[in-house]
C-alpha cells in the first residue's frame, strides 16, 4: 500500500480507502463478513475508513467504530458526514450550526471516539448561509472534535464560495472534498480539480467503479448477473449506466486491462490515482477477497500510451463556454 498526503496537509491516507455506504448489516452473518472486510483492509495497509451519519440510520457508524476498536487510534483515519435528515424535526437536517454540533456529538458517540479525522458536509444546504456552516466546522476543529473538514457533492461555485468565506473570516481552511469520480463520470476535471490544486485541497472520490459498471461483470447482450447490484438496488443507479455505449466502452477497456494483466476494476482505480490531486479512492467491498483486488491498484502506474488509448475510448468532452 502506498500513502499520499491529504492535499497539501500533513495527514497521510492510504491510496485505497474502504467506505461503508454499501455495508450489509442485515444479520449476524452479514455483519461478520463486513467485519472481515475491515480486518482484511487494515491488514492490507488501508488506514482510511469512510462513513456517514445517514448510512443505515447511524448503525454503520456504530458498527465501524466498534470494529476499529481492535486497532490503535493512531493507526487509522476515520471520516463521517452530515446533512441528511436524522429525525422529523425542523432542525434535524441541513448544515446549520445547531445540526452540525448535535450530529457530530452523535457521530462521536456512535463511533465511541473523542475526535473524528475528517468531517464532510454531505450535500449543500441552500437554507443556511455558507458562513454559518464554515464557522461551525472551524469551531469544531478548534474544539478538537474534528481534525480536517470538507464537503462532498458541492458544485464548483459552492466550493469556491466556501473557500473564500473561510479566508475572509480567518477560519481554519477546508482540507478535502469527496465527489463522485470515475471513468464514466469525469465532471470534476472541468473545474473542481483546478480549484483543489490551487487551494491545496485533497480529493477522495467515491463510486470509483461507477456502481459496478467498471468491474466488467455487465456485458453487452448478456443477462444481468444473478445477485448483482443491478438486480436489487432500490435507486437503480447502475441500471441507468448500462447503455450500449457504456457497455461498448467497457469491452474495449477490459481488453486494455487484460493486456496489462489486471482486472478492469484495478485499471479503473489506478486510472483515478493517475491524478496527483487525488489523495485516496473510496472503494466498497462485500467480501474480503474484493479488498485484495482493490488494493492491487495502489502503486500501479499506467503507461502514457495506454492512458491515451483510454482517453480515446472514453471520449470525454468537457463543457467549455467562451465568455464575452
Phi and psi in degrees as a GROMACS rama.xvg file:
@    title "Ramachandran Plot"
@    xaxis  label "Phi"
@    yaxis  label "Psi"
@TYPE xy
-107.772  157.715  UNK-2
-126.345  150.197  UNK-3
-131.597  154.621  UNK-4
-70.1316  151.065  UNK-5
-78.9117  92.6669  UNK-6
61.8957  -133.336  UNK-7
-88.4984  0.929589  UNK-8
-87.1976  167.643  UNK-9
-78.0222  -16.5217  UNK-10
-65.9863  130.416  UNK-11
-101.697  129.038  UNK-12
-125.392  147.582  UNK-13
-64.9616  144.439  UNK-14
-60.3827  -28.3774  UNK-15
-112.72  127.297  UNK-16
-114.353  165.172  UNK-17
-116.667  123.32  UNK-18
-98.9346  165.323  UNK-19
-113.621  6.30934  UNK-20
-58.7142  -42.1025  UNK-21
-100.979  14.9494  UNK-22
-61.3147  125.969  UNK-23
-92.6771  113.965  UNK-24
-117.961  31.7201  UNK-25
-74.661  -9.68367  UNK-26
-175.896  173.312  UNK-27
-56.4131  -41.7212  UNK-28
-66.1642  -43.2772  UNK-29
-64.805  -41.9587  UNK-30
-63.1273  -38.1554  UNK-31
-65.7034  -40.0024  UNK-32
-63.6175  -41.5843  UNK-33
-62.2826  -39.1963  UNK-34
-67.3047  -36.8251  UNK-35
-63.7324  -35.3117  UNK-36
-64.2136  -42.7607  UNK-37
-63.3937  -42.4214  UNK-38
-62.2754  -46.2486  UNK-39
-63.3954  -39.4566  UNK-40
-63.7616  -47.8159  UNK-41
-62.0715  -43.1081  UNK-42
-63.9683  -27.09  UNK-43
-86.4137  -0.795775  UNK-44
103.581  0.106486  UNK-45
-67.3517  127.072  UNK-46
-118.951  -1.35603  UNK-47
-114.788  120.733  UNK-48
-124.435  121.065  UNK-49
-104.449  143.422  UNK-50
-148.36  -173.362  UNK-51
-161.019  151.692  UNK-52
-66.2785  -20.9645  UNK-53
-84.6473  -14.3597  UNK-54
-72.3795  118.328  UNK-55
54.6059  34.059  UNK-56
59.996  31.7834  UNK-57
96.8893  -14.8231  UNK-58
-67.7949  -31.7326  UNK-59
-64.9373  -38.9325  UNK-60
-62.0765  -45.644  UNK-61
-62.0601  -43.4466  UNK-62
-64.1842  -47.2492  UNK-63
-63.7908  -44.8569  UNK-64
-58.7041  -43.1525  UNK-65
-65.7045  -41.6674  UNK-66
-65.1357  -36.9724  UNK-67
-77.4792  -10.3749  UNK-68
-61.2124  -18.8068  UNK-69
-72.0024  -11.4353  UNK-70
-122.234  155.452  UNK-71
-61.5506  141.541  UNK-72
-59.9814  -32.1444  UNK-73
-73.0565  -11.4489  UNK-74
-89.3968  -8.13298  UNK-75
-139.15  157.9  UNK-76
-116.88  127.69  UNK-77
-126.839  143.339  UNK-78
-131.534  160.286  UNK-79
-148.474  179.4  UNK-80
-139.209  161.2  UNK-81
-138.68  141.937  UNK-82
164.018  -54.9494  UNK-83
-67.7107  156.064  UNK-84
-55.4745  134.652  UNK-85
-113.566  4.89689  UNK-86
-179.816  -177.588  UNK-87
-86.3961  -8.08321  UNK-88
-74.4527  161.749  UNK-89
-63.8241  -27.95  UNK-90
-105.327  16.4249  UNK-91
-90.1934  19.6439  UNK-92
-153.918  171.943  UNK-93
93.0852  -162.399  UNK-94
-126.778  31.3256  UNK-95
-69.7056  161.227  UNK-96
-58.1639  -41.6678  UNK-97
-59.2978  -49.8045  UNK-98
-68.0097  -40.916  UNK-99
-60.311  -48.8737  UNK-100
-62.8238  -45.8248  UNK-101
-67.7424  -42.2709  UNK-102
-71.6998  -35.1378  UNK-103
-63.1964  -42.9794  UNK-104
-61.4731  -38.3052  UNK-105
-67.7494  -40.3823  UNK-106
-62.0121  -45.2908  UNK-107
-61.7034  -39.1204  UNK-108
-66.6915  -44.2907  UNK-109
-58.223  -42.2393  UNK-110
-89.2086  -4.8913  UNK-111
57.4653  47.5071  UNK-112
-123.466  155.244  UNK-113
-87.5486  -26.8322  UNK-114
-150.652  159.394  UNK-115
-117.202  139.201  UNK-116
-70.7214  -44.2235  UNK-117
-132.284  137.878  UNK-118
-131.104  126.616  UNK-119
-114.379  145.227  UNK-120
-83.7087  111.342  UNK-121
-61.7307  -41.6424  UNK-122
-140.732  171.09  UNK-123
-82.4755  141.324  UNK-124
-110.423  102.978  UNK-125
-71.4809  -9.14706  UNK-126
-94.2791  -1.27025  UNK-127
-125.968  131.63  UNK-128
-58.2178  138.088  UNK-129
-61.9479  -28.0956  UNK-130
-63.8635  -38.3972  UNK-131
-64.8798  -44.2978  UNK-132
-63.2649  -46.5923  UNK-133
-65.0907  -39.1236  UNK-134
-62.7906  -43.1717  UNK-135
-63.7096  -43.4505  UNK-136
-65.3517  -42.7809  UNK-137
-61.3872  -39.9473  UNK-138
-65.6915  -34.7005  UNK-139
-67.6672  -32.807  UNK-140
-67.199  -45.3504  UNK-141
-60.9996  -32.3776  UNK-142
-80.0166  -6.41685  UNK-143
81.1693  10.855  UNK-144
-87.7969  -22.8362  UNK-145
-133.131  139.329  UNK-146
-96.2522  -42.2228  UNK-147
-137.665  144.964  UNK-148
-135.024  162.19  UNK-149
-169.281  -159.631  UNK-150
-133.238  164.758  UNK-151
-107.309  -100.191  UNK-152
-86.5643  80.2729  UNK-153
-118.117  150.3  UNK-154
-76.8314  164.664  UNK-155
-56.116  -41.8756  UNK-156
-64.0777  -43.4163  UNK-157
-64.4219  -40.9996  UNK-158
-64.0156  -44.5883  UNK-159
-62.6036  -41.5444  UNK-160
-63.8998  -39.3192  UNK-161
-66.8351  -43.3525  UNK-162
-61.6222  -43.7875  UNK-163
-65.3533  -40.5809  UNK-164
-62.4206  -41.1957  UNK-165
-63.3692  -39.9092  UNK-166
-67.6595  -46.0505  UNK-167
-64.7931  -33.6367  UNK-168
-94.8125  3.53656  UNK-169
56.3048  46.1815  UNK-170
-96.5504  167.601  UNK-171
-64.3717  134.88  UNK-172
-78.1974  160.293  UNK-173
-67.2758  139.663  UNK-174
-113.299  -22.8552  UNK-175
-155.636  150.642  UNK-176
-129.739  152.936  UNK-177
-127.526  84.9972  UNK-178
-97.7135  170.029  UNK-179
-78.9788  137.346  UNK-180
-159.199  128.239  UNK-181
-164.603  179.783  UNK-182
-59.5862  -26.8377  UNK-183
-93.3702  -8.49442  UNK-184
-143.667  93.8848  UNK-185
-109.438  23.3161  UNK-186
-59.7466  -28.8304  UNK-187
-67.2901  -18.1869  UNK-188
-69.5411  -22.1733  UNK-189
-66.7632  -48.2591  UNK-190
-138.909  -38.3434  UNK-191
-64.1446  -40.021  UNK-192
-59.4393  -43.098  UNK-193
-66.1352  -38.7312  UNK-194
-61.3192  -44.1033  UNK-195
-67.408  -39.6575  UNK-196
-61.6187  -43.9937  UNK-197
-64.9489  -34.9543  UNK-198
-104.305  5.58481  UNK-199
67.3588  29.6809  UNK-200
-91.2133  129.162  UNK-201
-76.5323  152.1  UNK-202
-118.471  125.137  UNK-203
-125.893  81.1349  UNK-204
-69.45  152.791  UNK-205
-112.066  172.008  UNK-206
53.6639  49.0315  UNK-207
-68.8953  -18.5603  UNK-208
-106.603  17.2453  UNK-209
51.4261  56.4791  UNK-210
62.9668  15.5938  UNK-211
106.576  -9.80467  UNK-212
-54.8138  -40.5904  UNK-213
-90.6238  16.4575  UNK-214
-86.0532  -20.6147  UNK-215
87.7746  0.688513  UNK-216
-79.3135  -18.5917  UNK-217
-95.6828  120.616  UNK-218
-123.587  146.33  UNK-219
-61.1436  131.478  UNK-220
78.3908  5.29763  UNK-221
-115.209  150.926  UNK-222
-65.8497  156.921  UNK-223
-62.5337  136.264  UNK-224
-61.5403  137.01  UNK-225
-59.95  133.44  UNK-226
80.7294  -1.23623  UNK-227
-73.6319  164.253  UNK-228
-58.3515  -33.8539  UNK-229
-66.2775  -17.6698  UNK-230
-92.69  -12.6536  UNK-231
-140.94  -13.4206  UNK-232
-64.5098  129.208  UNK-233
-63.0304  -41.7023  UNK-234
-85.0321  -6.63398  UNK-235
58.8837  27.0061  UNK-236
-59.0616  -43.9838  UNK-237
-63.4948  -36.2934  UNK-238
-61.1238  -33.75  UNK-239
-68.7556  -19.7514  UNK-240
-89.2228  -13.3046  UNK-241
-84.4736  57.5675  UNK-242
-89.3827  161.362  UNK-243
-60.2292  -37.7497  UNK-244
-63.1582  -48.7717  UNK-245
-65.4293  -40.9524  UNK-246
-68.3626  -29.877  UNK-247
-65.8906  -41.1114  UNK-248
-64.2541  -39.7116  UNK-249
-59.8524  -40.3318  UNK-250
-59.051  -45.1011  UNK-251
-69.4476  -40.2958  UNK-252
-66.6974  -35.4449  UNK-253
-63.1442  -36.663  UNK-254
-66.3099  -39.8765  UNK-255
-64.4812  -44.1193  UNK-256
-60.2864  -41.6807  UNK-257
-62.236  -40.0957  UNK-258
-62.564  -31.5843  UNK-259
-85.2564  -8.48967  UNK-260
77.3401  28.1387  UNK-261
-133.471  157.352  UNK-262
-66.8592  157.513  UNK-263
-58.2137  -38.3154  UNK-264
-60.0033  -39.8149  UNK-265
-66.2133  -42.7976  UNK-266
-59.9377  -43.0126  UNK-267
-63.4501  -39.4671  UNK-268
-70.8201  -43.6472  UNK-269
-64.2956  -34.0033  UNK-270
-62.1017  -40.4418  UNK-271
-63.2306  -42.0032  UNK-272
-71.4126  -4.40138  UNK-273
-64.4544  -24.3654  UNK-274
-84.1957  127.417  UNK-275
-65.9413  -21.2617  UNK-276
-73.0399  -17.3157  UNK-277
-77.4525  124.481  UNK-278
-92.4037  -38.5855  UNK-279
-160.392  153.622  UNK-280
-112.832  123.219  UNK-281
-85.5097  112.598  UNK-282
-107.312  165.783  UNK-283
-116.573  161.407  UNK-284
-155.272  129.769  UNK-285
-103.399  -8.37299  UNK-286
-141.269  145.152  UNK-287
-55.7933  -35.1405  UNK-288
-65.2474  -23.1804  UNK-289
-68.5627  -26.3288  UNK-290
-60.5313  -46.4958  UNK-291
-59.5848  -40.7751  UNK-292
-64.8445  -43.4237  UNK-293
-64.4399  -44.418  UNK-294
-64.0784  -25.6459  UNK-295
-61.9179  -17.749  UNK-296
-76.5686  -21.3901  UNK-297
-67.2245  124.156  UNK-298
84.6171  -1.86638  UNK-299
-79.5347  113.8  UNK-300
-92.9948  123.301  UNK-301
-89.3881  123.331  UNK-302
-55.3384  147.945  UNK-303
-56.5848  -39.8681  UNK-304
-63.2832  -37.8651  UNK-305
-69.3884  -38.4338  UNK-306
-60.0899  -37.1947  UNK-307
-67.6068  -38.8173  UNK-308
-61.7648  -43.3442  UNK-309
-63.7126  -42.9293  UNK-310
-60.5382  -38.605  UNK-311
-66.223  -37.9679  UNK-312
-68.4844  -45.5553  UNK-313
-69.0883  -32.8169  UNK-314
51.3591  49.7327  UNK-315
-80.6836  132.963  UNK-316
-122.606  100.977  UNK-317
-59.2741  148.528  UNK-318
-82.3019  111.426  UNK-319
-120.847  126.706  UNK-320
-126.441  123.068  UNK-321
-72.1811  132.006  UNK-322
-100.027  127.159  UNK-323
